[in-house]
Amino acid sequence: GYGPVRQPPKTVKPHPMLMPVYVGSENTFEVIDRWAATGIRHMGMYYHHHGYWRIMPMLYPGLIKRRIDYLVQKDLGRHFYMEYAGNYPLECMVGHTISELTWDPRTDPDALLDEYCRLFFGPASAEMKEFHHILERGFEAYLEANGTTHPFGRDLMVSLRERMEQFEVLPPASSARALSRLSAALERVPADSVFHKRISIVQSTFTLAHHGSVMHHATETVFRGSQNDGSRLSPNELINEASRAIKANRDLIAFKHSTVEGKAPGAYADF
C-alpha cells in the first residue's frame, strides 16, 4: 500500500485473508508491529528504487537480513521485494543477497558475499570482499547516526536520490580505502581475464563516487566552518577546504567526461 493505506485501520478489523504489502519510508520494524497488532496473519514488504538516481552505492546486506528476520519472527512474512539497479556494477550483490535470503533467512550474508566474490572475481575474491565490507561499514555507521530506533534495531529508508547528501554514507577516507582494495584486486588477476574486466568496471564506476565524496565533504566542511560557532575555521583553513572542494569538482567532471561518458555502447556487457 502507498499513501494513507500504508497505515493499519483503526475502526475495522482486517479480513484474515488480507495480505497488506507495505511500501513506505518508515522504520520497518515499527510498521510490522503496527500491522501485527491488528491480528493479520500475512504481510509483505516492498522497498522501491534501491540504488536508483544515485552514484554512491549503499550496500547493507545485514539490514536486509534483519528486516526479513523480523518478519519471520512475527510469523507474518509472505512477501519481500526490493527493486534495485541490477545493471549498475556496484549494486549486483544486492540482488544475490535478496534472492538467497528470501529462500532461506537463516543464510549468513557474509557467506553469500564469499560465494559471490569467489565466483565473480576469482583470485581477487579477498580484496573484493573487503571492498564490499568497507561500503557496508560506511552504511552501518550512517544508519547508527541517522536511523530511527526500535528494540530490534535501527532502520532507515534511504532516499537521498539526486542529492549530494548521498555522499554522507561514505567519507573520503573510507572511499579511498575502498579504491585501494580495487587496485589491489586488479593486481591479483590476469590482465586478459574476465575478472580483470569486471573489476575494472567496478573501479571505473566507484572512482566517480569517490570524487563525489571528496567534493561533498570538503564543501560541507567549508559551510560548517563558516558558521559563527565553535566549528568556525580560520580564513586559511576555509581557503584550503574550498580549494579542495573545487579541485574535487573538476576531477569529478573530468572523470565523468573522459571515462563514464566516453564508454562505447555495450562496454558494460562483460560485467
Salt bridges, closest charged atoms under 4 A:
GLU26 OE1 - ARG34 NH2 2.88
ASP33 OD1 - LYS74 NZ 3.40
ASP33 OD2 - HIS150 NE2 2.63
ASP69 OD1 - LYS65 NZ 3.38
GLU83 OE1 - HIS49 ND1 3.19
GLU91 OE1 - HIS50 ND1 2.92
ASP104 OD1 - ARG106 NE 2.88
ASP110 OD2 - LYS129 NZ 3.05
ASP110 OD1 - HIS133 NE2 2.72
ASP114 OD1 - LYS129 NZ 2.66
GLU115 OE1 - HIS96 NE2 3.12
GLU127 OE2 - ARG188 NE 3.45
GLU130 OE2 - ARG137 NH2 2.78
GLU140 OE2 - ARG66 NH2 3.32
GLU144 OE2 - ARG154 NE 3.47
ASP155 OD1 - ARG67 NH2 2.81
GLU165 OE1 - ARG163 NE 3.47
GLU168 OE2 - HIS216 NE2 2.67
GLU220 OE1 - ARG224 NH1 3.63
GLU241 OE1 - ARG244 NH2 2.96
ASP251 OD2 - LYS247 NZ 2.79
GLU261 OE2 - LYS256 NZ 2.45
GLU261 OE1 - HIS257 ND1 2.80
ASP270 OD2 - LYS197 NZ 4.00
